[in-house]
Amino acid sequence: VYDRVREVNQELQARAFVFVRSKVLSVNHLGKEIPDMTKRLEELPPKVTKLDTHDKGAIVSLLEKNGKQYLVIVNRSLHDQMDLTITFEPGVLRIRKDGTKVAADKYVDTLMVGPGECEIFEL
């Protein structure tokens, strides 16, 4: 367990620049079913042209910091992998687990998001 906790902590620290002192613009849910008292995502976030979790549960948050917007998509399941199909307008960056940024269009349109994991994009 120690090794997994250490790995998660390293990922959080590498991506902390997205979350620390950011402003939450919206928090919505996707999936066949969403938790009670939450809001379903009705409109695609800025610069997103397609977003599909294939009926799996996800939390979709939009954050803002220093004039930049960040899209954070979290797999709600603690047990099952989620296939995330997402496409963007040009210029969007994917923030990898080590905190480095790379053009989002360098990846395939469908990403596998592990249980409880997230994908982060700079819009």
N, C-alpha and C positions, 0 to 999 in steps of 0.2 A: 504494500500500500504506500509506503514511503516514497518509492520511486515515482509512482503515478502522481502523488500529491506534489512532489518536487517539479515534475514536468508541467502540471497545470499552473503552478505558481510562476514558473518561468514564462509561460505563455501569457499569463495575466500581466506580468511586469513588462513584457515586451510590447504589449498593446495598450498599456495604461494611458499613454498619451491621448488616446481617443476618448477615454472616459473621464479622466480627472478634470474637473472644472468645466465639463461640457454641459450644455443645456439640452434637456430632453424636449424635443418638439412633438413627438407622438410615439405611442406604444399601441400596437394592434396585434391581432392574432390571425393566423391562417390555419386551415385544416378542415377536415370533414366536420369535426366538432370543435367548439372553442369553449374555454372555461366560462362558467356563469359570471356575470357582472363585468365582462370584458368586451372590447369592441373588435369586430371583424374588420380586416383590411378591405376597404371598399375601393380605394384609388391607388394606383401604382405610385411609389415614391418618385421624386424627380430623377430624370435620366435613366429610369428603369423602363425597358420596353416589354419585358416578360418576366413574370415571377410565379413559379408553380412549385408547390411542395408535394404534389401528387397525393393530396388528401391527408398528409401527415401534419401533425401539429407543430406550429412554429410561432415564435414571437418576433415581430418585425418592429424595430425601433429606429427612429430617425433622431440623430443627435446633431448639435451644432457647437462648434468651438472655433474661435478666431476666424470667423468668416467662412469656414469650411463645414460641409455637412457630411455626416457619416451614417451609413446604413448598416445596422447590426441585425443579423438574422440568426436566431437561436433555435436549435432543435429542442422542442419541449420534452421529448421522450428521454427517459433515463435508461432505456433498454434497447431501443431500436434505432437503426440508422435512418436518415432521411435523405432522399434524393432531392436536391434543390436545383431546379432549372431556372436560370436567370440570365437575361441579356440586358445590355446597356447601350446607351448612346456612346459615341466615342469620348475618350478622356477620363473614364472612370478607372480608379485604381483599386486593386485588391490588397488588403493589408494581411499579410501572411502571419502565421503563428509566431514567427520570430520577430515580428514588427516591421519587416521590410515591406516596401510597396512595389507593386508590379502592375502593369496594365491588365485590367480585368479581361480584356479580349484575347489575352495569351492563353487562356484556359478554355476547356470545352464548356458548352452551355450548361451541362448538368454536373454538379459537384456532389460528392457524398459527404454528408455532415454527420459525424458520429453522435451518439447519445449525449445530450447536454452540451454539445459543442456549438460554436458559432462561426459564422463567416462575417467579415467586416469589409466594407467598401467605402472609399472616399469618393464622394460624388462631385 
